[in-house]
Amino acid sequence: MTEHEFDRMIDQAADRFERAVEHAAGQFERAMEAGANHLDRSLTAAWDGSNLFRWSVCGAQLLAGAGLLAAAKYFASAGQRAACFCCAGTGAAVLAAALLRIALLRGN
C-alpha cells in the first residue's frame, strides 16, 4: 500500500465517520424537538385545563419559598452567613415570583 492509497483510505473513513455523526446528531435533535414539543403541549394543556394542577404548582412554589426562608433562619442561627444569605435571597425571590404570578394571573 502506498502513502497515497493510505491517505485516501483515511480520508474516506473520516468522511464516513463525519456523515454518521451528523446523521446521529440530526436524529437526536429531531427526537429532542418532538419530545420537548410534546412536553410543552401536555404542560400547557394541564395548566389550561385543570384548576387542581394550577393550585398544586402554586402551593409547591409557595412551600419551596417558605422552606428556603426556614433554611435561612437555621443557617443564621448556626452562624453560616453565606448559606443564610443565599437561602434568604432565593426564598424571597421564589415567594415574590409566586405572589407576582398570582397577582397577574388571578383570572386564570
N, C-alpha and C positions, 0 to 999 in steps of 0.2 A: 504494500500500500504506500502510495506516495504521499508527500506532505499536502499536496493539493487535494487529493481524494479525502484525506483525513479532515482537512479544514471544511470541505464540502459536507461531509457526514456530520460534523459538529454543528455546522450552520443549520442543516436540515433538522437535527434533533432539537436545537434551540427553537426553531420555528414551530415545530410540533408542540413543544412544551409551552410556548407562548400562546398558541391557539387554545390548548387545553386549559390553561389558567384563565384566559379571557372568557372562554365558554363557561367554565365553572363559576367565575365571578358574575357573569350575566345571569345564570340560573339562580345564584344566591340572591342577587339583587331583585329579580322578579319575585322570588319566593318571599323575601322580606317585605316588599311593597304590598303583595297580596295579603300577607299576614297582618301588616300594620293597618291596611285599609279595612280589613275585616274587624280588627280590634277597635278601630276608631268608630266604625259603624255600630258595633254592638254596644260600646260605652255610650255613644250618643243616644241610641235607642233606649238604653236603660235609663239614662238621665232624663230624657224627654217623657218616657212612658211610666215612670214609677216614682211616686212620692216617697215610698219606703227607701228606695235607693238614694234619693237626694238627702233624706233625713239621716240615713246611715253615714253617708260621706261627710255631711256637716258635723254629725256627732263625733266621728273619728277625728276630724280635723280639730275640733274644739278639745277633745281629750288629749290629742298629741300636744297641743299648745300648753294645756294645763300641766301635763306630765313634764314637759321641758321646764316650766317655771318651778315645779316642785323639785326637779333635779337641781336647778339653780340654787334653790334655798338650801338643799342638802350640801352642795359643794361650797356654798358660802359659810355654812356652819363648820365645815371641815377645813376651811382655810385655803381652799383651792380656787384662787381668784380667776385664773384664766378659764377654767371649766365653767365657773359660775357665770362669767360674762358671756361666754359662748352659748350656754343653755338659755340664759335670760334673753339675750338678743334674738336667738332663733325662736324661742317660745313666744316672745312678744310679736315677732313678725308673723308667725303662724296664726296667732289669735287675731291680729289686725287684718290679715288676709281673709280669715273666716268671717269676721264681722263685716268687712267691706263687701264680700260676696253676698252675704245675707242681705245687706242693705241695698245693694244694686239689683239683685235678682229676687226681690221679695215677691214679685208677681208670679214667678215660675213655681 
